[in-house]
Amino acid sequence: MVPGIEQPVGVVGISEKGFATATLTVEGTGGHSSQPTNPKNIGKIARAIAKLEEKLFKGKLSGPGKNYFIAFGD
């Protein structure tokens, strides 16, 4: 697994994947599902979620995870 080391190597995965939390709210008129308003509140939230999904985090390797690959890489 690690060049130049004959013994098995255990890897401790301590890199962080990262996360984000978002609270979405919408203001609009209420109603009943048999007579929804236009635009519908659920549609507004759905479009906001779709926009969030378009802005994915860029991947990066840093800290101990990066140092591991630097130390044991060729």
mmJSON file of the N, C-alpha and C atoms, coordinates in Angstrom:
{"data_MODEL":{"atom_site":{
"group_PDB":["ATOM","ATOM","ATOM","ATOM","ATOM","ATOM","ATOM","ATOM","ATOM","ATOM","ATOM","ATOM","ATOM","ATOM","ATOM","ATOM","ATOM","ATOM","ATOM","ATOM","ATOM","ATOM","ATOM","ATOM","ATOM","ATOM","ATOM","ATOM","ATOM","ATOM","ATOM","ATOM","ATOM","ATOM","ATOM","ATOM","ATOM","ATOM","ATOM","ATOM","ATOM","ATOM","ATOM","ATOM","ATOM","ATOM","ATOM","ATOM","ATOM","ATOM","ATOM","ATOM","ATOM","ATOM","ATOM","ATOM","ATOM","ATOM","ATOM","ATOM","ATOM","ATOM","ATOM","ATOM","ATOM","ATOM","ATOM","ATOM","ATOM","ATOM","ATOM","ATOM","ATOM","ATOM","ATOM","ATOM","ATOM","ATOM","ATOM","ATOM","ATOM","ATOM","ATOM","ATOM","ATOM","ATOM","ATOM","ATOM","ATOM","ATOM","ATOM","ATOM","ATOM","ATOM","ATOM","ATOM","ATOM","ATOM","ATOM","ATOM","ATOM","ATOM","ATOM","ATOM","ATOM","ATOM","ATOM","ATOM","ATOM","ATOM","ATOM","ATOM","ATOM","ATOM","ATOM","ATOM","ATOM","ATOM","ATOM","ATOM","ATOM","ATOM","ATOM","ATOM","ATOM","ATOM","ATOM","ATOM","ATOM","ATOM","ATOM","ATOM","ATOM","ATOM","ATOM","ATOM","ATOM","ATOM","ATOM","ATOM","ATOM","ATOM","ATOM","ATOM","ATOM","ATOM","ATOM","ATOM","ATOM","ATOM","ATOM","ATOM","ATOM","ATOM","ATOM","ATOM","ATOM","ATOM","ATOM","ATOM","ATOM","ATOM","ATOM","ATOM","ATOM","ATOM","ATOM","ATOM","ATOM","ATOM","ATOM","ATOM","ATOM","ATOM","ATOM","ATOM","ATOM","ATOM","ATOM","ATOM","ATOM","ATOM","ATOM","ATOM","ATOM","ATOM","ATOM","ATOM","ATOM","ATOM","ATOM","ATOM","ATOM","ATOM","ATOM","ATOM","ATOM","ATOM","ATOM","ATOM","ATOM","ATOM","ATOM","ATOM","ATOM","ATOM","ATOM","ATOM","ATOM","ATOM","ATOM","ATOM","ATOM","ATOM","ATOM","ATOM","ATOM","ATOM","ATOM","ATOM","ATOM","ATOM"],
"id":[1,2,3,4,5,6,7,8,9,10,11,12,13,14,15,16,17,18,19,20,21,22,23,24,25,26,27,28,29,30,31,32,33,34,35,36,37,38,39,40,41,42,43,44,45,46,47,48,49,50,51,52,53,54,55,56,57,58,59,60,61,62,63,64,65,66,67,68,69,70,71,72,73,74,75,76,77,78,79,80,81,82,83,84,85,86,87,88,89,90,91,92,93,94,95,96,97,98,99,100,101,102,103,104,105,106,107,108,109,110,111,112,113,114,115,116,117,118,119,120,121,122,123,124,125,126,127,128,129,130,131,132,133,134,135,136,137,138,139,140,141,142,143,144,145,146,147,148,149,150,151,152,153,154,155,156,157,158,159,160,161,162,163,164,165,166,167,168,169,170,171,172,173,174,175,176,177,178,179,180,181,182,183,184,185,186,187,188,189,190,191,192,193,194,195,196,197,198,199,200,201,202,203,204,205,206,207,208,209,210,211,212,213,214,215,216,217,218,219,220,221,222],
"type_symbol":["N","C","C","N","C","C","N","C","C","N","C","C","N","C","C","N","C","C","N","C","C","N","C","C","N","C","C","N","C","C","N","C","C","N","C","C","N","C","C","N","C","C","N","C","C","N","C","C","N","C","C","N","C","C","N","C","C","N","C","C","N","C","C","N","C","C","N","C","C","N","C","C","N","C","C","N","C","C","N","C","C","N","C","C","N","C","C","N","C","C","N","C","C","N","C","C","N","C","C","N","C","C","N","C","C","N","C","C","N","C","C","N","C","C","N","C","C","N","C","C","N","C","C","N","C","C","N","C","C","N","C","C","N","C","C","N","C","C","N","C","C","N","C","C","N","C","C","N","C","C","N","C","C","N","C","C","N","C","C","N","C","C","N","C","C","N","C","C","N","C","C","N","C","C","N","C","C","N","C","C","N","C","C","N","C","C","N","C","C","N","C","C","N","C","C","N","C","C","N","C","C","N","C","C","N","C","C","N","C","C","N","C","C","N","C","C","N","C","C","N","C","C"],
"label_atom_id":["N","CA","C","N","CA","C","N","CA","C","N","CA","C","N","CA","C","N","CA","C","N","CA","C","N","CA","C","N","CA","C","N","CA","C","N","CA","C","N","CA","C","N","CA","C","N","CA","C","N","CA","C","N","CA","C","N","CA","C","N","CA","C","N","CA","C","N","CA","C","N","CA","C","N","CA","C","N","CA","C","N","CA","C","N","CA","C","N","CA","C","N","CA","C","N","CA","C","N","CA","C","N","CA","C","N","CA","C","N","CA","C","N","CA","C","N","CA","C","N","CA","C","N","CA","C","N","CA","C","N","CA","C","N","CA","C","N","CA","C","N","CA","C","N","CA","C","N","CA","C","N","CA","C","N","CA","C","N","CA","C","N","CA","C","N","CA","C","N","CA","C","N","CA","C","N","CA","C","N","CA","C","N","CA","C","N","CA","C","N","CA","C","N","CA","C","N","CA","C","N","CA","C","N","CA","C","N","CA","C","N","CA","C","N","CA","C","N","CA","C","N","CA","C","N","CA","C","N","CA","C","N","CA","C","N","CA","C","N","CA","C","N","CA","C","N","CA","C","N","CA","C","N","CA","C","N","CA","C"],
"label_alt_id":[null,null,null,null,null,null,null,null,null,null,null,null,null,null,null,null,null,null,null,null,null,null,null,null,null,null,null,null,null,null,null,null,null,null,null,null,null,null,null,null,null,null,null,null,null,null,null,null,null,null,null,null,null,null,null,null,null,null,null,null,null,null,null,null,null,null,null,null,null,null,null,null,null,null,null,null,null,null,null,null,null,null,null,null,null,null,null,null,null,null,null,null,null,null,null,null,null,null,null,null,null,null,null,null,null,null,null,null,null,null,null,null,null,null,null,null,null,null,null,null,null,null,null,null,null,null,null,null,null,null,null,null,null,null,null,null,null,null,null,null,null,null,null,null,null,null,null,null,null,null,null,null,null,null,null,null,null,null,null,null,null,null,null,null,null,null,null,null,null,null,null,null,null,null,null,null,null,null,null,null,null,null,null,null,null,null,null,null,null,null,null,null,null,null,null,null,null,null,null,null,null,null,null,null,null,null,null,null,null,null,null,null,null,null,null,null,null,null,null,null,null,null],
"label_comp_id":["MET","MET","MET","VAL","VAL","VAL","PRO","PRO","PRO","GLY","GLY","GLY","ILE","ILE","ILE","GLU","GLU","GLU","GLN","GLN","GLN","PRO","PRO","PRO","VAL","VAL","VAL","GLY","GLY","GLY","VAL","VAL","VAL","VAL","VAL","VAL","GLY","GLY","GLY","ILE","ILE","ILE","SER","SER","SER","GLU","GLU","GLU","LYS","LYS","LYS","GLY","GLY","GLY","PHE","PHE","PHE","ALA","ALA","ALA","THR","THR","THR","ALA","ALA","ALA","THR","THR","THR","LEU","LEU","LEU","THR","THR","THR","VAL","VAL","VAL","GLU","GLU","GLU","GLY","GLY","GLY","THR","THR","THR","GLY","GLY","GLY","GLY","GLY","GLY","HIS","HIS","HIS","SER","SER","SER","SER","SER","SER","GLN","GLN","GLN","PRO","PRO","PRO","THR","THR","THR","ASN","ASN","ASN","PRO","PRO","PRO","LYS","LYS","LYS","ASN","ASN","ASN","ILE","ILE","ILE","GLY","GLY","GLY","LYS","LYS","LYS","ILE","ILE","ILE","ALA","ALA","ALA","ARG","ARG","ARG","ALA","ALA","ALA","ILE","ILE","ILE","ALA","ALA","ALA","LYS","LYS","LYS","LEU","LEU","LEU","GLU","GLU","GLU","GLU","GLU","GLU","LYS","LYS","LYS","LEU","LEU","LEU","PHE","PHE","PHE","LYS","LYS","LYS","GLY","GLY","GLY","LYS","LYS","LYS","LEU","LEU","LEU","SER","SER","SER","GLY","GLY","GLY","PRO","PRO","PRO","GLY","GLY","GLY","LYS","LYS","LYS","ASN","ASN","ASN","TYR","TYR","TYR","PHE","PHE","PHE","ILE","ILE","ILE","ALA","ALA","ALA","PHE","PHE","PHE","GLY","GLY","GLY","ASP","ASP","ASP"],
"label_asym_id":["A","A","A","A","A","A","A","A","A","A","A","A","A","A","A","A","A","A","A","A","A","A","A","A","A","A","A","A","A","A","A","A","A","A","A","A","A","A","A","A","A","A","A","A","A","A","A","A","A","A","A","A","A","A","A","A","A","A","A","A","A","A","A","A","A","A","A","A","A","A","A","A","A","A","A","A","A","A","A","A","A","A","A","A","A","A","A","A","A","A","A","A","A","A","A","A","A","A","A","A","A","A","A","A","A","A","A","A","A","A","A","A","A","A","A","A","A","A","A","A","A","A","A","A","A","A","A","A","A","A","A","A","A","A","A","A","A","A","A","A","A","A","A","A","A","A","A","A","A","A","A","A","A","A","A","A","A","A","A","A","A","A","A","A","A","A","A","A","A","A","A","A","A","A","A","A","A","A","A","A","A","A","A","A","A","A","A","A","A","A","A","A","A","A","A","A","A","A","A","A","A","A","A","A","A","A","A","A","A","A","A","A","A","A","A","A","A","A","A","A","A","A"],
"label_entity_id":["1","1","1","1","1","1","1","1","1","1","1","1","1","1","1","1","1","1","1","1","1","1","1","1","1","1","1","1","1","1","1","1","1","1","1","1","1","1","1","1","1","1","1","1","1","1","1","1","1","1","1","1","1","1","1","1","1","1","1","1","1","1","1","1","1","1","1","1","1","1","1","1","1","1","1","1","1","1","1","1","1","1","1","1","1","1","1","1","1","1","1","1","1","1","1","1","1","1","1","1","1","1","1","1","1","1","1","1","1","1","1","1","1","1","1","1","1","1","1","1","1","1","1","1","1","1","1","1","1","1","1","1","1","1","1","1","1","1","1","1","1","1","1","1","1","1","1","1","1","1","1","1","1","1","1","1","1","1","1","1","1","1","1","1","1","1","1","1","1","1","1","1","1","1","1","1","1","1","1","1","1","1","1","1","1","1","1","1","1","1","1","1","1","1","1","1","1","1","1","1","1","1","1","1","1","1","1","1","1","1","1","1","1","1","1","1","1","1","1","1","1","1"],
"label_seq_id":[1,1,1,2,2,2,3,3,3,4,4,4,5,5,5,6,6,6,7,7,7,8,8,8,9,9,9,10,10,10,11,11,11,12,12,12,13,13,13,14,14,14,15,15,15,16,16,16,17,17,17,18,18,18,19,19,19,20,20,20,21,21,21,22,22,22,23,23,23,24,24,24,25,25,25,26,26,26,27,27,27,28,28,28,29,29,29,30,30,30,31,31,31,32,32,32,33,33,33,34,34,34,35,35,35,36,36,36,37,37,37,38,38,38,39,39,39,40,40,40,41,41,41,42,42,42,43,43,43,44,44,44,45,45,45,46,46,46,47,47,47,48,48,48,49,49,49,50,50,50,51,51,51,52,52,52,53,53,53,54,54,54,55,55,55,56,56,56,57,57,57,58,58,58,59,59,59,60,60,60,61,61,61,62,62,62,63,63,63,64,64,64,65,65,65,66,66,66,67,67,67,68,68,68,69,69,69,70,70,70,71,71,71,72,72,72,73,73,73,74,74,74],
"pdbx_PDB_ins_code":[null,null,null,null,null,null,null,null,null,null,null,null,null,null,null,null,null,null,null,null,null,null,null,null,null,null,null,null,null,null,null,null,null,null,null,null,null,null,null,null,null,null,null,null,null,null,null,null,null,null,null,null,null,null,null,null,null,null,null,null,null,null,null,null,null,null,null,null,null,null,null,null,null,null,null,null,null,null,null,null,null,null,null,null,null,null,null,null,null,null,null,null,null,null,null,null,null,null,null,null,null,null,null,null,null,null,null,null,null,null,null,null,null,null,null,null,null,null,null,null,null,null,null,null,null,null,null,null,null,null,null,null,null,null,null,null,null,null,null,null,null,null,null,null,null,null,null,null,null,null,null,null,null,null,null,null,null,null,null,null,null,null,null,null,null,null,null,null,null,null,null,null,null,null,null,null,null,null,null,null,null,null,null,null,null,null,null,null,null,null,null,null,null,null,null,null,null,null,null,null,null,null,null,null,null,null,null,null,null,null,null,null,null,null,null,null,null,null,null,null,null,null],
"Cartn_x":[0.816,0.0,0.862,1.943,2.838,4.184,4.616,5.885,7.035,7.83,9.005,8.728,7.486,7.147,6.532,7.165,6.736,5.57,5.48,4.445,3.086,1.992,0.671,0.586,-0.13,-0.254,-1.718,-1.987,-3.338,-3.48,-4.541,-4.766,-5.917,-5.664,-6.705,-7.267,-8.519,-9.138,-9.641,-8.889,-9.286,-9.621,-9.711,-10.067,-11.561,-11.919,-13.316,-13.951,-15.158,-15.865,-16.462,-16.773,-17.408,-18.924,-19.596,-21.054,-21.586,-22.843,-23.517,-24.936,-25.458,-26.828,-27.529,-28.711,-29.472,-30.899,-31.433,-32.833,-33.528,-34.514,-35.228,-36.645,-37.057,-38.431,-38.986,-40.276,-40.923,-42.137,-42.361,-43.551,-44.493,-45.727,-46.719,-48.093,-49.06,-50.415,-50.69,-51.473,-51.88,-52.998,-53.515,-54.607,-54.844,-55.536,-55.87,-55.347,-54.975,-54.402,-55.383,-56.677,-57.644,-57.694,-57.171,-57.14,-55.818,-54.708,-53.404,-53.232,-52.451,-52.112,-51.04,-50.78,-49.737,-48.835,-47.53,-46.775,-46.984,-46.874,-47.09,-45.88,-46.136,-45.033,-44.071,-44.605,-43.724,-42.807,-43.303,-42.472,-41.35,-41.637,-40.596,-39.466,-39.839,-38.827,-38.058,-38.764,-38.113,-37.079,-37.408,-36.442,-35.235,-35.458,-34.339,-33.417,-33.993,-33.191,-32.395,-33.015,-32.311,-31.121,-31.282,-30.166,-29.038,-29.384,-28.353,-27.578,-28.278,-27.604,-26.646,-26.863,-25.975,-24.651,-24.592,-23.409,-22.695,-22.201,-21.535,-20.169,-19.74,-18.425,-17.351,-16.276,-15.125,-14.345,-13.882,-13.105,-11.704,-11.197,-9.81,-9.308,-8.036,-7.396,-6.435,-6.593,-5.734,-5.483,-4.635,-4.366,-3.718,-4.051,-3.419,-3.613,-4.774,-4.989,-4.007,-3.81,-2.851,-1.43,-1.106,0.237,0.552,-0.457,-0.262,0.218,-0.486,-0.118,1.217,1.558,2.876,3.974,3.758,4.783,5.009,3.942,4.072,3.98,3.821,3.745,5.107,5.081,6.351,6.96],
"Cartn_y":[-1.197,0.0,1.265,1.236,2.395,1.982,2.646,2.283,2.269,1.189,1.084,0.505,0.232,-0.354,-1.72,-2.752,-4.128,-4.561,-4.009,-4.415,-3.809,-4.446,-3.837,-2.475,-1.59,-0.227,0.044,0.535,0.955,2.45,2.839,4.251,4.752,5.824,6.453,7.612,7.486,8.522,9.667,10.768,11.888,13.139,12.997,14.16,14.431,15.665,16.085,16.241,15.718,15.87,17.258,17.884,19.195,19.056,20.13,20.099,21.515,21.627,22.926,22.71,23.683,23.658,24.902,24.718,25.854,25.774,26.911,27.006,27.846,27.267,27.967,28.295,29.509,29.91,30.627,30.618,31.284,32.042,33.201,33.962,33.938,33.671,33.624,33.459,33.371,33.206,31.743,31.511,30.155,29.722,28.594,28.116,26.65,26.053,24.649,23.97,22.702,22.009,21.913,22.055,22.005,23.314,24.393,25.696,26.403,25.861,26.459,27.825,28.644,29.956,29.778,30.811,30.738,31.95,31.92,30.678,29.986,28.68,27.882,27.966,28.002,28.102,26.923,25.727,24.561,24.682,25.292,25.513,26.493,27.517,28.495,27.81,26.974,26.257,25.288,24.595,23.636,24.33,25.5,26.234,26.668,27.064,27.459,26.267,25.105,23.901,23.556,23.655,23.365,24.302,25.57,26.523,26.154,25.709,25.287,24.09,23.159,21.977,22.324,23.419,23.834,24.375,24.748,25.367,24.373,23.274,22.269,22.764,22.269,22.614,22.036,22.756,22.23,21.323,20.21,19.272,19.79,19.496,19.842,18.905,18.718,17.878,18.76,18.797,19.643,18.964,19.581,19.098,17.726,16.901,15.586,14.669,14.726,13.9,14.235,15.511,15.957,15.584,15.804,15.477,13.995,13.142,11.696,11.403,11.942,11.659,12.269,13.412,14.01,13.139,12.644,11.838,10.497,9.851,8.501,8.403,9.525,9.493,9.313,8.936,8.753,10.078],
"Cartn_z":[0.0,0.0,0.0,0.759,0.811,0.21,-0.841,-1.477,-0.482,-0.525,0.337,1.708,2.042,3.339,3.086,3.653,3.401,4.297,5.484,6.436,6.063,6.484,6.255,6.943,6.342,6.861,7.161,8.342,8.692,8.469,7.795,7.501,8.376,9.088,9.889,9.072,8.677,7.854,8.714,8.752,9.606,8.81,7.503,6.693,6.83,6.752,6.9,5.532,5.366,4.098,3.96,5.048,4.999,4.97,5.258,5.273,5.202,4.927,4.914,5.406,6.102,6.569,6.046,5.516,4.997,5.518,5.89,6.277,5.22,4.582,3.523,4.0,3.758,4.055,2.841,2.737,1.619,2.15,1.576,1.922,0.734,0.991,-0.069,0.546,-0.299,0.206,0.484,1.49,1.825,0.899,1.153,0.338,0.582,-0.312,-0.223,-1.483,-1.357,-2.509,-3.676,-3.409,-4.51,-5.294,-4.687,-5.352,-5.043,-5.569,-5.24,-5.887,-5.22,-5.78,-6.843,-7.583,-8.6,-8.467,-8.269,-8.188,-6.844,-6.868,-5.661,-4.747,-3.455,-2.481,-2.605,-2.817,-2.923,-4.131,-5.202,-6.391,-6.118,-5.321,-4.964,-4.19,-3.227,-2.432,-3.332,-4.219,-5.111,-5.993,-6.515,-7.352,-6.53,-5.286,-4.421,-4.156,-3.915,-3.685,-4.934,-6.096,-7.348,-7.534,-7.186,-7.299,-6.341,-5.125,-4.169,-4.706,-5.337,-5.871,-7.008,-7.695,-8.779,-8.245,-6.978,-6.386,-5.463,-6.01,-5.198,-4.735,-3.571,-3.065,-3.981,-4.152,-4.883,-3.94,-4.487,-3.689,-3.421,-2.248,-1.936,-0.854,-0.817,0.18,0.957,2.275,3.108,4.443,5.232,6.584,6.602,7.599,7.76,6.553,5.91,4.727,3.622,3.368,2.353,2.772,4.041,4.539,4.39,4.562,4.399,2.981,2.001,0.612,0.24,0.817,0.567,1.151,2.372,3.065,2.404,1.925,1.399,-0.107,-0.791,-2.25,-2.876,-4.121,-4.855,-5.207],
"occupancy":[1.0,1.0,1.0,1.0,1.0,1.0,1.0,1.0,1.0,1.0,1.0,1.0,1.0,1.0,1.0,1.0,1.0,1.0,1.0,1.0,1.0,1.0,1.0,1.0,1.0,1.0,1.0,1.0,1.0,1.0,1.0,1.0,1.0,1.0,1.0,1.0,1.0,1.0,1.0,1.0,1.0,1.0,1.0,1.0,1.0,1.0,1.0,1.0,1.0,1.0,1.0,1.0,1.0,1.0,1.0,1.0,1.0,1.0,1.0,1.0,1.0,1.0,1.0,1.0,1.0,1.0,1.0,1.0,1.0,1.0,1.0,1.0,1.0,1.0,1.0,1.0,1.0,1.0,1.0,1.0,1.0,1.0,1.0,1.0,1.0,1.0,1.0,1.0,1.0,1.0,1.0,1.0,1.0,1.0,1.0,1.0,1.0,1.0,1.0,1.0,1.0,1.0,1.0,1.0,1.0,1.0,1.0,1.0,1.0,1.0,1.0,1.0,1.0,1.0,1.0,1.0,1.0,1.0,1.0,1.0,1.0,1.0,1.0,1.0,1.0,1.0,1.0,1.0,1.0,1.0,1.0,1.0,1.0,1.0,1.0,1.0,1.0,1.0,1.0,1.0,1.0,1.0,1.0,1.0,1.0,1.0,1.0,1.0,1.0,1.0,1.0,1.0,1.0,1.0,1.0,1.0,1.0,1.0,1.0,1.0,1.0,1.0,1.0,1.0,1.0,1.0,1.0,1.0,1.0,1.0,1.0,1.0,1.0,1.0,1.0,1.0,1.0,1.0,1.0,1.0,1.0,1.0,1.0,1.0,1.0,1.0,1.0,1.0,1.0,1.0,1.0,1.0,1.0,1.0,1.0,1.0,1.0,1.0,1.0,1.0,1.0,1.0,1.0,1.0,1.0,1.0,1.0,1.0,1.0,1.0,1.0,1.0,1.0,1.0,1.0,1.0,1.0,1.0,1.0,1.0,1.0,1.0],
"B_iso_or_equiv":[0.0,0.0,0.0,0.0,0.0,0.0,0.0,0.0,0.0,0.0,0.0,0.0,0.0,0.0,0.0,0.0,0.0,0.0,0.0,0.0,0.0,0.0,0.0,0.0,0.0,0.0,0.0,0.0,0.0,0.0,0.0,0.0,0.0,0.0,0.0,0.0,0.0,0.0,0.0,0.0,0.0,0.0,0.0,0.0,0.0,0.0,0.0,0.0,0.0,0.0,0.0,0.0,0.0,0.0,0.0,0.0,0.0,0.0,0.0,0.0,0.0,0.0,0.0,0.0,0.0,0.0,0.0,0.0,0.0,0.0,0.0,0.0,0.0,0.0,0.0,0.0,0.0,0.0,0.0,0.0,0.0,0.0,0.0,0.0,0.0,0.0,0.0,0.0,0.0,0.0,0.0,0.0,0.0,0.0,0.0,0.0,0.0,0.0,0.0,0.0,0.0,0.0,0.0,0.0,0.0,0.0,0.0,0.0,0.0,0.0,0.0,0.0,0.0,0.0,0.0,0.0,0.0,0.0,0.0,0.0,0.0,0.0,0.0,0.0,0.0,0.0,0.0,0.0,0.0,0.0,0.0,0.0,0.0,0.0,0.0,0.0,0.0,0.0,0.0,0.0,0.0,0.0,0.0,0.0,0.0,0.0,0.0,0.0,0.0,0.0,0.0,0.0,0.0,0.0,0.0,0.0,0.0,0.0,0.0,0.0,0.0,0.0,0.0,0.0,0.0,0.0,0.0,0.0,0.0,0.0,0.0,0.0,0.0,0.0,0.0,0.0,0.0,0.0,0.0,0.0,0.0,0.0,0.0,0.0,0.0,0.0,0.0,0.0,0.0,0.0,0.0,0.0,0.0,0.0,0.0,0.0,0.0,0.0,0.0,0.0,0.0,0.0,0.0,0.0,0.0,0.0,0.0,0.0,0.0,0.0,0.0,0.0,0.0,0.0,0.0,0.0,0.0,0.0,0.0,0.0,0.0,0.0],
"pdbx_formal_charge":[null,null,null,null,null,null,null,null,null,null,null,null,null,null,null,null,null,null,null,null,null,null,null,null,null,null,null,null,null,null,null,null,null,null,null,null,null,null,null,null,null,null,null,null,null,null,null,null,null,null,null,null,null,null,null,null,null,null,null,null,null,null,null,null,null,null,null,null,null,null,null,null,null,null,null,null,null,null,null,null,null,null,null,null,null,null,null,null,null,null,null,null,null,null,null,null,null,null,null,null,null,null,null,null,null,null,null,null,null,null,null,null,null,null,null,null,null,null,null,null,null,null,null,null,null,null,null,null,null,null,null,null,null,null,null,null,null,null,null,null,null,null,null,null,null,null,null,null,null,null,null,null,null,null,null,null,null,null,null,null,null,null,null,null,null,null,null,null,null,null,null,null,null,null,null,null,null,null,null,null,null,null,null,null,null,null,null,null,null,null,null,null,null,null,null,null,null,null,null,null,null,null,null,null,null,null,null,null,null,null,null,null,null,null,null,null,null,null,null,null,null,null],
"auth_seq_id":[1,1,1,2,2,2,3,3,3,4,4,4,5,5,5,6,6,6,7,7,7,8,8,8,9,9,9,10,10,10,11,11,11,12,12,12,13,13,13,14,14,14,15,15,15,16,16,16,17,17,17,18,18,18,19,19,19,20,20,20,21,21,21,22,22,22,23,23,23,24,24,24,25,25,25,26,26,26,27,27,27,28,28,28,29,29,29,30,30,30,31,31,31,32,32,32,33,33,33,34,34,34,35,35,35,36,36,36,37,37,37,38,38,38,39,39,39,40,40,40,41,41,41,42,42,42,43,43,43,44,44,44,45,45,45,46,46,46,47,47,47,48,48,48,49,49,49,50,50,50,51,51,51,52,52,52,53,53,53,54,54,54,55,55,55,56,56,56,57,57,57,58,58,58,59,59,59,60,60,60,61,61,61,62,62,62,63,63,63,64,64,64,65,65,65,66,66,66,67,67,67,68,68,68,69,69,69,70,70,70,71,71,71,72,72,72,73,73,73,74,74,74],
"auth_comp_id":["MET","MET","MET","VAL","VAL","VAL","PRO","PRO","PRO","GLY","GLY","GLY","ILE","ILE","ILE","GLU","GLU","GLU","GLN","GLN","GLN","PRO","PRO","PRO","VAL","VAL","VAL","GLY","GLY","GLY","VAL","VAL","VAL","VAL","VAL","VAL","GLY","GLY","GLY","ILE","ILE","ILE","SER","SER","SER","GLU","GLU","GLU","LYS","LYS","LYS","GLY","GLY","GLY","PHE","PHE","PHE","ALA","ALA","ALA","THR","THR","THR","ALA","ALA","ALA","THR","THR","THR","LEU","LEU","LEU","THR","THR","THR","VAL","VAL","VAL","GLU","GLU","GLU","GLY","GLY","GLY","THR","THR","THR","GLY","GLY","GLY","GLY","GLY","GLY","HIS","HIS","HIS","SER","SER","SER","SER","SER","SER","GLN","GLN","GLN","PRO","PRO","PRO","THR","THR","THR","ASN","ASN","ASN","PRO","PRO","PRO","LYS","LYS","LYS","ASN","ASN","ASN","ILE","ILE","ILE","GLY","GLY","GLY","LYS","LYS","LYS","ILE","ILE","ILE","ALA","ALA","ALA","ARG","ARG","ARG","ALA","ALA","ALA","ILE","ILE","ILE","ALA","ALA","ALA","LYS","LYS","LYS","LEU","LEU","LEU","GLU","GLU","GLU","GLU","GLU","GLU","LYS","LYS","LYS","LEU","LEU","LEU","PHE","PHE","PHE","LYS","LYS","LYS","GLY","GLY","GLY","LYS","LYS","LYS","LEU","LEU","LEU","SER","SER","SER","GLY","GLY","GLY","PRO","PRO","PRO","GLY","GLY","GLY","LYS","LYS","LYS","ASN","ASN","ASN","TYR","TYR","TYR","PHE","PHE","PHE","ILE","ILE","ILE","ALA","ALA","ALA","PHE","PHE","PHE","GLY","GLY","GLY","ASP","ASP","ASP"],
"auth_asym_id":["A","A","A","A","A","A","A","A","A","A","A","A","A","A","A","A","A","A","A","A","A","A","A","A","A","A","A","A","A","A","A","A","A","A","A","A","A","A","A","A","A","A","A","A","A","A","A","A","A","A","A","A","A","A","A","A","A","A","A","A","A","A","A","A","A","A","A","A","A","A","A","A","A","A","A","A","A","A","A","A","A","A","A","A","A","A","A","A","A","A","A","A","A","A","A","A","A","A","A","A","A","A","A","A","A","A","A","A","A","A","A","A","A","A","A","A","A","A","A","A","A","A","A","A","A","A","A","A","A","A","A","A","A","A","A","A","A","A","A","A","A","A","A","A","A","A","A","A","A","A","A","A","A","A","A","A","A","A","A","A","A","A","A","A","A","A","A","A","A","A","A","A","A","A","A","A","A","A","A","A","A","A","A","A","A","A","A","A","A","A","A","A","A","A","A","A","A","A","A","A","A","A","A","A","A","A","A","A","A","A","A","A","A","A","A","A","A","A","A","A","A","A"],
"auth_atom_id":["N","CA","C","N","CA","C","N","CA","C","N","CA","C","N","CA","C","N","CA","C","N","CA","C","N","CA","C","N","CA","C","N","CA","C","N","CA","C","N","CA","C","N","CA","C","N","CA","C","N","CA","C","N","CA","C","N","CA","C","N","CA","C","N","CA","C","N","CA","C","N","CA","C","N","CA","C","N","CA","C","N","CA","C","N","CA","C","N","CA","C","N","CA","C","N","CA","C","N","CA","C","N","CA","C","N","CA","C","N","CA","C","N","CA","C","N","CA","C","N","CA","C","N","CA","C","N","CA","C","N","CA","C","N","CA","C","N","CA","C","N","CA","C","N","CA","C","N","CA","C","N","CA","C","N","CA","C","N","CA","C","N","CA","C","N","CA","C","N","CA","C","N","CA","C","N","CA","C","N","CA","C","N","CA","C","N","CA","C","N","CA","C","N","CA","C","N","CA","C","N","CA","C","N","CA","C","N","CA","C","N","CA","C","N","CA","C","N","CA","C","N","CA","C","N","CA","C","N","CA","C","N","CA","C","N","CA","C","N","CA","C","N","CA","C","N","CA","C","N","CA","C","N","CA","C","N","CA","C"],
"pdbx_PDB_model_num":[1,1,1,1,1,1,1,1,1,1,1,1,1,1,1,1,1,1,1,1,1,1,1,1,1,1,1,1,1,1,1,1,1,1,1,1,1,1,1,1,1,1,1,1,1,1,1,1,1,1,1,1,1,1,1,1,1,1,1,1,1,1,1,1,1,1,1,1,1,1,1,1,1,1,1,1,1,1,1,1,1,1,1,1,1,1,1,1,1,1,1,1,1,1,1,1,1,1,1,1,1,1,1,1,1,1,1,1,1,1,1,1,1,1,1,1,1,1,1,1,1,1,1,1,1,1,1,1,1,1,1,1,1,1,1,1,1,1,1,1,1,1,1,1,1,1,1,1,1,1,1,1,1,1,1,1,1,1,1,1,1,1,1,1,1,1,1,1,1,1,1,1,1,1,1,1,1,1,1,1,1,1,1,1,1,1,1,1,1,1,1,1,1,1,1,1,1,1,1,1,1,1,1,1,1,1,1,1,1,1,1,1,1,1,1,1,1,1,1,1,1,1]
}}}
